[in-house]
Amino acid sequence: MKQRRRLSDLALLVRAPAALSVPGDVLAGAAAAGNPLTVRTFGIMGSSVCLYWAGMALNDYADATIDAVERPDRPVPSGRVPRRTALAVAGGLTAAGLGLAAVTGGRHSFFGASALAGAVWAYDLGLKATPAGPAAMAGARALDVLAGALVASRGEKTGTALLKGAVPAALIGAHTYTLTELSRHEVQGASARLPAMTLAASTATGLAAAAPAVAAVLRRPGPALTGQGTRHTTSVSTPTAGADVPRPTPAHPQPADAGRTTALVTAGAALAYLGTYGASQLKAVRKPSGENVRQAVGAGILALMPLQAALTARAGSPAAATALGIAHPLARRLARRISPT
């Protein structure tokens, strides 16, 4: 029983369910590079999860004094997890993340993970309370996306790989920047102007994620009579008839079909992103109390999953994006037990 309680406290320390928002960063970057589902990609996902958990433990180590006043029920200020243990967990998980990146993706992935780990430690130990804090956190998430592009573009030049992942990295970074700004007010609340601004920014982010895939379908000319996956006829010469006889030939999925599927999955994921995160932000606009802002922050962390799904789908991997979409409700259910903030 005591061991189970200790494990539960460690799960609270690292905000375990919130790590479900991490693999999609790597997946979106890998999809943009054209090779989303490989063993190496899954290895980098595991590395990123370790570094995310390390950041959560390090956050509680660094904020122990503040949390003793503002959040005394957290594992460190409550005494359930000693402060030195939080630091040891952060160090161990960082080492695990770097090692996994090196084994999985080689030198380039190790350097990428090192940059991500540096951003995490710099944020928690120095930048969090400064004006540079939101940019540092946004940079960490963007690096996570670029790590996926790097491992999926193995063999290509580093610059080419980073360029492929630039758009999803920028959009996920933009979401993270405004979310971090909002998170600074999850204890004392904010003016209605702040959640209104983050709502506008997240709306723009969702539209930017979905627009290219949807626009590509809308620009496509109307289907030809033989281009809808239906059966059509061709002239086939037969020796008995001595003439051309129409015979049905099996249809094959057309590029337009794949484009429509991609557009539908992309649009659906973007709507899920705007629906879940937008609704909580609207609530905070109406009443920007600390509780409502905190709920919006929690929703924003998990809303990364449908945003990542939209970016993954628009890169041509709707099946992988659907898996992210399925995992989102599970993450929200788990967040009711262990807060992601």
C-alpha positions as CSV (number, residue, x, y, z in Angstrom):
1,M,0.0,0.0,0.0
2,K,2.8,2.4,0.9
3,Q,4.6,1.6,-2.4
4,R,1.5,2.2,-4.4
5,R,1.0,5.6,-2.7
6,R,4.6,6.5,-3.5
7,L,4.1,5.6,-7.1
8,S,0.9,7.7,-7.1
9,D,2.8,10.7,-5.7
10,L,5.5,10.3,-8.4
11,A,2.8,10.3,-11.0
12,L,1.4,13.5,-9.6
13,L,4.9,15.0,-9.5
14,V,5.5,14.5,-13.2
15,R,1.8,15.1,-14.2
16,A,1.9,11.7,-15.9
17,P,-1.2,11.9,-18.1
18,A,0.0,15.2,-19.6
19,A,2.8,13.4,-21.3
20,L,0.2,12.0,-23.8
21,S,0.5,15.5,-25.4
22,V,4.1,14.9,-26.2
23,P,4.4,12.1,-28.8
24,G,2.2,14.1,-31.2
25,D,4.9,16.7,-31.4
26,V,7.4,14.2,-32.8
27,L,4.7,12.6,-35.0
28,A,3.8,15.9,-36.6
29,G,7.5,16.7,-37.4
30,A,8.1,13.2,-38.7
31,A,4.9,13.4,-40.9
32,A,6.1,16.7,-42.3
33,A,9.3,15.0,-43.3
34,G,7.4,12.2,-45.0
35,N,8.2,9.2,-42.7
36,P,6.0,9.3,-39.6
37,L,5.8,5.7,-38.3
38,T,9.2,4.1,-37.8
39,V,11.0,2.4,-34.9
40,R,13.3,5.5,-34.6
41,T,10.3,7.8,-34.4
42,F,8.8,5.8,-31.5
43,G,12.2,6.0,-29.8
44,I,12.3,9.7,-30.1
45,M,8.7,9.9,-28.7
46,G,9.9,8.0,-25.7
47,S,12.9,10.3,-25.3
48,S,10.6,13.4,-25.4
49,V,8.2,11.9,-22.8
50,C,11.2,11.4,-20.5
51,L,12.3,15.0,-21.0
52,Y,8.8,16.3,-20.4
53,W,8.4,14.4,-17.2
54,A,11.9,15.6,-16.2
55,G,10.7,19.2,-16.7
56,M,7.6,18.6,-14.5
57,A,9.7,17.2,-11.6
58,L,12.2,20.0,-12.0
59,N,9.4,22.6,-12.0
60,D,8.2,21.3,-8.6
61,Y,11.8,21.3,-7.3
62,A,12.4,24.9,-8.3
63,D,8.9,26.1,-7.2
64,A,8.9,24.4,-3.8
65,T,8.8,27.6,-1.8
66,I,6.1,29.2,-4.0
67,D,4.0,26.1,-4.1
68,A,4.1,25.9,-0.3
69,V,1.9,29.0,-0.3
70,E,0.0,28.7,-3.6
71,R,-0.3,24.9,-4.0
72,P,0.4,23.2,-0.7
73,D,-1.2,20.0,-1.8
74,R,1.4,19.2,-4.4
75,P,3.8,16.3,-3.6
76,V,6.8,18.4,-2.8
77,P,5.4,21.1,-0.5
78,S,3.1,18.6,1.2
79,G,6.2,16.5,2.1
80,R,5.0,13.4,0.3
81,V,8.0,13.7,-2.1
82,P,11.2,15.2,-0.7
83,R,12.6,18.1,-2.7
84,R,15.9,16.3,-3.3
85,T,13.9,13.4,-4.7
86,A,12.2,15.7,-7.2
87,L,15.6,16.9,-8.4
88,A,16.9,13.3,-8.6
89,V,13.9,12.3,-10.7
90,A,14.4,15.2,-13.0
91,G,18.1,14.3,-13.5
92,G,17.4,10.6,-14.0
93,L,14.7,11.2,-16.6
94,T,16.8,13.7,-18.4
95,A,19.6,11.2,-18.7
96,A,17.1,8.5,-19.8
97,G,15.8,10.9,-22.5
98,L,19.2,11.8,-23.8
99,G,20.3,8.1,-23.8
100,L,17.2,7.0,-25.7
101,A,17.6,9.7,-28.3
102,A,21.3,8.7,-28.9
103,V,20.5,5.0,-29.2
104,T,17.4,5.6,-31.4
105,G,18.4,8.4,-33.7
106,G,22.2,8.7,-33.5
107,R,24.2,11.8,-33.2
108,H,21.7,14.3,-34.7
109,S,18.9,13.1,-32.5
110,F,21.2,13.3,-29.4
111,F,22.1,16.9,-30.2
112,G,18.4,17.7,-30.7
113,A,17.5,16.1,-27.4
114,S,20.3,18.0,-25.7
115,A,19.0,21.3,-27.0
116,L,15.5,20.3,-25.8
117,A,16.8,19.3,-22.3
118,G,18.8,22.6,-22.1
119,A,15.6,24.6,-22.9
120,V,13.7,22.6,-20.2
121,W,16.3,23.1,-17.5
122,A,16.8,26.8,-18.4
123,Y,13.1,27.5,-18.3
124,D,12.5,25.8,-14.9
125,L,15.6,27.1,-13.2
126,G,15.8,30.6,-14.5
127,L,13.6,31.8,-17.3
128,K,10.1,30.8,-16.0
129,A,9.5,34.0,-14.1
130,T,11.1,36.3,-16.7
131,P,9.6,37.9,-19.9
132,A,11.5,35.2,-21.9
133,G,9.6,32.4,-20.2
134,P,6.9,31.9,-22.7
135,A,9.4,32.0,-25.6
136,A,11.6,29.4,-23.9
137,M,8.6,27.1,-23.4
138,A,7.5,27.6,-27.0
139,G,11.0,26.9,-28.2
140,A,11.1,23.7,-26.2
141,R,7.9,22.4,-27.9
142,A,9.2,23.5,-31.3
143,L,12.4,21.6,-30.7
144,D,10.3,18.6,-29.9
145,V,8.6,18.8,-33.4
146,L,12.0,19.3,-35.1
147,A,13.3,16.2,-33.4
148,G,10.7,14.2,-35.2
149,A,11.6,15.8,-38.5
150,L,15.3,15.1,-37.9
151,V,14.8,11.4,-37.1
152,A,12.4,10.9,-40.1
153,S,14.8,12.6,-42.5
154,R,17.8,10.4,-41.6
155,G,20.4,10.6,-44.4
156,E,19.3,14.1,-45.5
157,K,21.1,17.3,-44.6
158,T,20.1,18.7,-41.2
159,G,19.0,22.0,-42.7
160,T,16.6,20.2,-45.1
161,A,15.1,18.2,-42.3
162,L,14.6,21.3,-40.1
163,L,13.0,23.1,-43.0
164,K,10.5,20.3,-43.5
165,G,9.4,20.5,-39.9
166,A,9.4,24.3,-39.7
167,V,5.6,24.9,-40.2
168,P,4.3,22.4,-37.6
169,A,7.0,23.6,-35.2
170,A,6.0,27.2,-35.6
171,L,2.3,26.5,-35.1
172,I,2.8,24.3,-32.1
173,G,5.2,26.8,-30.7
174,A,2.7,29.6,-31.2
175,H,0.1,27.6,-29.3
176,T,2.6,26.9,-26.5
177,Y,3.6,30.6,-26.2
178,T,0.1,31.9,-25.6
179,L,-0.7,28.9,-23.4
180,T,2.3,29.7,-21.2
181,E,1.3,33.4,-21.0
182,L,-2.2,32.2,-19.8
183,S,-0.6,29.8,-17.3
184,R,1.0,32.6,-15.4
185,H,-2.4,33.6,-14.1
186,E,-3.8,30.2,-13.1
187,V,-3.6,31.0,-9.4
188,Q,-4.8,34.6,-9.0
189,G,-6.8,34.9,-12.2
190,A,-6.4,37.5,-15.0
191,S,-8.3,40.2,-16.8
192,A,-10.7,39.1,-19.4
193,R,-8.5,40.6,-22.1
194,L,-5.8,37.9,-21.7
195,P,-8.0,34.8,-22.4
196,A,-9.7,36.8,-25.1
197,M,-6.3,37.3,-26.8
198,T,-5.3,33.7,-26.4
199,L,-8.6,32.6,-27.8
200,A,-8.0,34.7,-30.9
201,A,-4.5,33.3,-31.2
202,S,-5.6,29.7,-30.9
203,T,-8.4,30.3,-33.4
204,A,-5.8,31.6,-35.9
205,T,-3.6,28.6,-35.1
206,G,-6.3,26.1,-35.7
207,L,-7.3,27.7,-39.0
208,A,-3.7,27.9,-40.2
209,A,-3.3,24.2,-39.4
210,A,-6.4,23.1,-41.4
211,A,-6.5,25.7,-44.2
212,P,-3.9,24.2,-46.7
213,A,-5.5,20.8,-46.8
214,V,-9.0,22.1,-47.1
215,A,-8.0,24.7,-49.7
216,A,-6.2,22.0,-51.8
217,V,-9.5,20.1,-52.1
218,L,-11.6,23.1,-52.9
219,R,-9.2,24.2,-55.6
220,R,-9.2,20.8,-57.3
221,P,-11.5,20.7,-60.4
222,G,-14.7,18.7,-60.4
223,P,-14.3,15.0,-60.7
224,A,-14.3,13.4,-64.2
225,L,-16.8,10.7,-64.9
226,T,-14.1,8.1,-64.3
227,G,-12.4,9.6,-61.3
228,Q,-14.6,8.9,-58.4
229,G,-13.6,5.4,-57.6
230,T,-16.5,4.0,-59.8
231,R,-16.2,1.4,-62.5
232,H,-15.7,2.6,-66.0
233,T,-15.3,1.0,-69.4
234,T,-12.4,0.7,-71.8
235,S,-12.2,-0.9,-75.2
236,V,-10.7,-4.3,-75.1
237,S,-10.1,-6.3,-78.3
238,T,-11.4,-9.8,-78.3
239,P,-10.3,-12.4,-80.9
240,T,-13.8,-13.9,-81.2
241,A,-15.8,-10.8,-81.8
242,G,-13.1,-9.2,-83.9
243,A,-14.2,-5.8,-82.6
244,D,-13.7,-3.7,-79.6
245,V,-16.1,-4.7,-76.8
246,P,-16.5,-2.5,-73.7
247,R,-15.5,-4.3,-70.6
248,P,-15.6,-3.0,-67.0
249,T,-12.2,-2.5,-65.3
250,P,-11.7,-2.3,-61.6
251,A,-11.5,1.1,-60.2
252,H,-8.5,2.3,-58.1
253,P,-8.6,5.1,-55.5
254,Q,-7.8,8.4,-57.1
255,P,-5.6,11.0,-55.6
256,A,-8.7,13.1,-55.1
257,D,-10.1,10.5,-52.8
258,A,-7.0,10.6,-50.6
259,G,-7.1,14.4,-50.7
260,R,-10.7,14.5,-49.4
261,T,-9.8,12.0,-46.6
262,T,-6.9,14.1,-45.6
263,A,-9.0,17.3,-45.7
264,L,-11.8,15.7,-43.6
265,V,-9.4,14.4,-40.9
266,T,-7.5,17.7,-40.8
267,A,-10.6,19.7,-40.5
268,G,-12.1,17.4,-37.9
269,A,-9.0,17.6,-35.8
270,A,-8.8,21.4,-36.1
271,L,-12.4,21.6,-35.0
272,A,-11.7,19.4,-32.0
273,Y,-8.8,21.6,-31.1
274,L,-10.9,24.8,-31.3
275,G,-13.9,23.2,-29.6
276,T,-12.1,21.9,-26.5
277,Y,-9.6,24.6,-26.0
278,G,-11.9,27.4,-27.3
279,A,-14.8,26.5,-25.0
280,S,-12.6,26.7,-21.9
281,Q,-11.1,30.0,-22.9
282,L,-14.6,31.4,-23.5
283,K,-15.4,30.4,-20.0
284,A,-12.4,32.2,-18.8
285,V,-13.3,35.3,-20.8
286,R,-16.7,35.5,-19.1
287,K,-15.2,34.9,-15.7
288,P,-11.4,35.1,-15.6
289,S,-11.0,33.6,-12.1
290,G,-7.9,31.5,-11.2
291,E,-10.0,28.3,-11.3
292,N,-11.3,29.1,-14.8
293,V,-7.9,30.1,-16.1
294,R,-6.4,27.0,-14.6
295,Q,-9.0,24.9,-16.4
296,A,-8.3,26.6,-19.7
297,V,-4.6,25.9,-19.2
298,G,-5.3,22.2,-18.6
299,A,-7.5,22.1,-21.7
300,G,-4.8,23.9,-23.7
301,I,-2.2,21.3,-22.7
302,L,-4.3,18.4,-23.9
303,A,-5.6,20.4,-26.9
304,L,-2.2,20.0,-28.3
305,M,-3.2,16.5,-29.3
306,P,-5.9,17.4,-31.9
307,L,-3.7,20.3,-33.1
308,Q,-0.9,17.7,-33.7
309,A,-3.4,15.5,-35.4
310,A,-4.4,18.2,-37.8
311,L,-0.8,18.9,-38.7
312,T,-0.1,15.2,-39.1
313,A,-3.1,14.6,-41.3
314,R,-2.4,17.6,-43.5
315,A,1.1,16.2,-44.1
316,G,-0.4,13.1,-45.6
317,S,-0.8,10.8,-42.6
318,P,-4.5,10.8,-41.7
319,A,-4.4,7.3,-40.2
320,A,-1.7,8.3,-37.7
321,A,-3.6,11.5,-37.0
322,T,-6.7,9.5,-36.3
323,A,-4.8,7.5,-33.6
324,L,-4.0,10.9,-31.9
325,G,-7.6,11.9,-32.1
326,I,-8.7,8.6,-30.4
327,A,-6.1,9.2,-27.6
328,H,-7.3,12.7,-26.8
329,P,-10.5,11.7,-25.0
330,L,-8.5,9.2,-23.0
331,A,-6.0,11.9,-22.0
332,R,-8.9,14.1,-20.9
333,R,-10.4,11.4,-18.8
334,L,-7.1,10.7,-17.1
335,A,-6.6,14.4,-16.5
336,R,-9.6,14.3,-14.1
337,R,-7.6,12.2,-11.8
338,I,-4.2,13.8,-12.2
339,S,-4.2,17.5,-13.2
340,P,-1.9,18.3,-16.2
341,T,-1.1,21.7,-14.7
